Amino acid sequence: MLPCLCYTHFHLLTNFFTWLSCFTFSLSFLRYVVRTSALDKVFLSIKGIYYRATIFGQPVTWIAPYKFSIRIPTDVDFRVMDTFLLFYTKLLGFVNYTL
């Protein structure tokens, strides 16, 4: 599964500029999948919508959550999540650049 795409879809509790960069990277990756007709399978589950595409012969799977209102947990350290988000946005930007 492509964790950077899943994480950018799931990460909702950030400032506007971080959210906008995640949205832009995700949208550009989805445009690539549509333009190359790489989408193979789609599966609906309780967690969200699973997508599977074949890119350069490699199967890539990611999940997009449903648009429900969420309960914000109080015991989560969002600074750690922001560190992962920064890493994954840079990684997804590089992936989009190479595609």
FENKACOR-V247973 format. One record per backbone hydrogen bond with DSSP energy under -0.5 kcal/mol. NH is the residue of the N-H (numbers start at 0). CO is the residue of the C=O. If there is no record, write none. Layout:
nh: (NH	NH)
co: (CO	CO)
//
This chain:
nh: (1	2	5	6	7	8	9	10	11	13	18	19	20	21	22	23	24	25	26	27	28	29	30	31	32	33	34	35	36	37	38	39	40	42	44	48	49	49	50	51	52	53	54	54	55	57	59	61	63	65	67	71	72	77	79	80	81	82	83	84	85	86	87	88	89	90	91	92	93	94	95	96	97	98)
co: (60	0	1	2	3	4	5	6	9	11	14	15	16	17	18	19	20	21	22	23	24	25	26	27	28	29	30	31	33	32	32	51	51	49	47	63	42	47	61	40	59	37	52	57	53	54	52	50	48	46	65	69	70	75	76	76	77	78	79	80	81	82	83	84	85	86	87	88	89	90	91	92	93	94)
//
